[in-house]
Amino acid sequence: MVRQNNRWVIRASFIAVIAMGLFGFWYAVSVWMPMLDAIDLSAFAEGVDWVDTAAAIGEQAVQLLLGITSAQ
């Protein structure tokens, strides 16, 4: 049995999801201010292989997320 969906309901749901995503992004940007000066760029020197670069990017992402979610 094939179920027919109403296109207007799907479109309204899609618009609602996009709108709430934009609202969430605006709220996150206006409330949480990450300390960008805490990012350590010394790991990105010349002559570093891709494994060290990926590890450094991952570590900086973790530190950024910890800074964003920490209560101040």
Backbone as CSV, one residue per row, in Angstrom:
resi,resn,N_x,N_y,N_z,CA_x,CA_y,CA_z,C_x,C_y,C_z
1,MET,0.844,-1.174,0.000,0.000,0.000,0.000,0.892,1.241,0.000
2,VAL,0.655,2.135,-0.910,1.430,3.360,-1.044,0.725,4.466,-0.266
3,ARG,1.477,5.147,0.544,0.913,6.239,1.335,1.221,7.562,0.642
4,GLN,0.211,8.358,0.430,0.404,9.649,-0.205,0.527,10.722,0.866
5,ASN,1.545,11.536,0.732,1.786,12.606,1.689,1.322,13.936,1.113
6,ASN,0.906,14.807,1.999,0.498,16.140,1.593,1.747,16.999,1.426
7,ARG,1.929,17.575,0.256,3.133,18.372,-0.011,3.205,19.610,0.860
8,TRP,2.068,20.215,1.167,2.089,21.441,1.975,2.558,21.163,3.388
9,VAL,2.212,20.014,3.931,2.679,19.650,5.273,4.184,19.423,5.256
10,ILE,4.672,18.765,4.234,6.114,18.526,4.119,6.857,19.850,3.952
11,ARG,6.341,20.730,3.120,6.989,22.028,2.910,6.960,22.871,4.176
12,ALA,5.831,22.882,4.880,5.745,23.647,6.129,6.702,23.089,7.174
13,SER,6.826,21.778,7.241,7.761,21.159,8.186,9.202,21.523,7.829
14,PHE,9.520,21.497,6.559,10.869,21.843,6.117,11.190,23.298,6.442
15,ILE,10.247,24.183,6.187,10.456,25.599,6.500,10.601,25.803,8.003
16,ALA,9.815,25.070,8.800,9.914,25.184,10.260,11.273,24.710,10.756
17,VAL,11.777,23.632,10.189,13.096,23.119,10.589,14.192,24.117,10.230
18,ILE,14.140,24.679,9.025,15.135,25.667,8.616,15.058,26.909,9.501
19,ALA,13.835,27.380,9.784,13.666,28.571,10.622,14.191,28.333,12.030
20,MET,13.914,27.186,12.613,14.392,26.905,13.969,15.912,26.717,13.980
21,GLY,16.461,26.186,12.895,17.912,26.086,12.805,18.568,27.452,12.751
22,LEU,17.991,28.361,11.982,18.531,29.726,11.930,18.380,30.432,13.271
23,PHE,17.242,30.220,13.935,17.047,30.811,15.251,18.065,30.256,16.253
24,GLY,18.298,28.956,16.205,19.286,28.334,17.091,20.689,28.863,16.839
25,PHE,21.036,29.062,15.570,22.346,29.622,15.245,22.471,31.043,15.773
26,TRP,21.422,31.855,15.575,21.443,33.229,16.079,21.578,33.243,17.592
27,TYR,20.832,32.377,18.273,20.895,32.325,19.734,22.279,31.907,20.217
28,ALA,22.858,30.900,19.574,24.184,30.429,19.974,25.237,31.510,19.768
29,VAL,25.157,32.223,18.659,26.147,33.270,18.383,25.985,34.440,19.348
30,SER,24.743,34.767,19.710,24.527,35.914,20.587,24.794,35.605,22.053
31,VAL,24.707,34.344,22.467,24.872,33.998,23.881,26.288,33.511,24.187
32,TRP,26.823,32.618,23.373,28.117,32.019,23.667,29.211,32.707,22.867
33,MET,30.181,33.233,23.560,31.324,33.868,22.914,32.587,33.045,23.203
34,PRO,33.071,32.289,22.228,34.285,31.501,22.471,35.505,32.411,22.574
35,MET,36.462,31.987,23.365,37.711,32.739,23.500,38.629,32.339,22.349
36,LEU,38.596,33.101,21.275,39.389,32.767,20.096,40.876,32.981,20.313
37,ASP,41.250,33.822,21.287,42.674,34.027,21.553,43.296,32.831,22.264
38,ALA,42.476,31.895,22.744,42.993,30.709,23.419,43.402,29.620,22.434
39,ILE,43.118,29.783,21.145,43.470,28.784,20.143,44.977,28.833,19.900
40,ASP,45.595,27.684,20.034,47.047,27.584,19.881,47.381,27.205,18.443
41,LEU,48.032,28.101,17.737,48.401,27.848,16.346,49.846,27.394,16.184
42,SER,50.532,27.155,17.279,51.936,26.755,17.189,52.096,25.351,16.618
43,ALA,51.048,24.538,16.639,51.149,23.179,16.116,51.154,23.155,14.586
44,PHE,50.803,24.252,13.943,50.725,24.292,12.497,51.995,24.878,11.883
45,ALA,53.094,24.231,12.142,54.376,24.663,11.581,54.630,23.904,10.277
46,GLU,55.576,24.372,9.511,55.913,23.691,8.264,56.632,22.383,8.562
47,GLY,56.461,21.428,7.705,57.126,20.142,7.859,56.389,19.190,8.784
48,VAL,55.135,19.449,9.078,54.357,18.570,9.941,53.510,17.669,9.057
49,ASP,53.455,16.387,9.387,52.675,15.482,8.555,51.180,15.622,8.839
50,TRP,50.357,14.989,8.035,48.914,15.169,8.099,48.312,14.590,9.363
51,VAL,48.941,13.564,9.945,48.408,12.975,11.176,48.520,13.978,12.321
52,ASP,49.660,14.637,12.438,49.826,15.649,13.476,48.890,16.837,13.255
53,THR,48.698,17.210,11.997,47.793,18.316,11.693,46.356,17.960,12.058
54,ALA,45.915,16.748,11.713,44.558,16.311,12.054,44.379,16.225,13.563
55,ALA,45.397,15.745,14.270,45.313,15.664,15.730,45.245,17.056,16.350
56,ALA,46.011,17.986,15.814,45.989,19.349,16.348,44.638,20.021,16.094
57,ILE,44.068,19.809,14.909,42.746,20.372,14.614,41.690,19.758,15.529
58,GLY,41.763,18.454,15.739,40.821,17.800,16.652,40.947,18.308,18.064
59,GLU,42.156,18.480,18.528,42.379,19.004,19.882,41.849,20.427,20.026
60,GLN,42.071,21.247,19.009,41.559,22.612,19.070,40.036,22.639,19.031
61,ALA,39.431,21.724,18.280,37.965,21.647,18.246,37.409,21.247,19.604
62,VAL,38.061,20.302,20.258,37.623,19.895,21.596,37.761,21.053,22.576
63,GLN,38.875,21.765,22.516,39.075,22.898,23.413,38.053,23.994,23.130
64,LEU,37.723,24.209,21.873,36.723,25.226,21.525,35.356,24.826,22.066
65,LEU,34.982,23.558,21.907,33.693,23.112,22.420,33.648,23.158,23.950
66,LEU,34.749,22.829,24.603,34.790,22.947,26.069,34.662,24.396,26.505
67,GLY,35.278,25.293,25.758,35.161,26.714,26.095,33.767,27.259,25.877
68,ILE,33.099,26.756,24.843,31.746,27.226,24.550,30.764,26.736,25.610
69,THR,30.917,25.480,26.031,29.936,24.892,26.925,30.247,25.094,28.401
70,SER,31.389,25.651,28.724,31.712,25.827,30.139,30.934,27.014,30.708
71,ALA,30.484,26.847,31.929,29.747,27.928,32.596,30.738,28.938,33.152
72,GLN,30.485,30.198,32.848,31.399,31.239,33.309,30.709,32.150,34.264
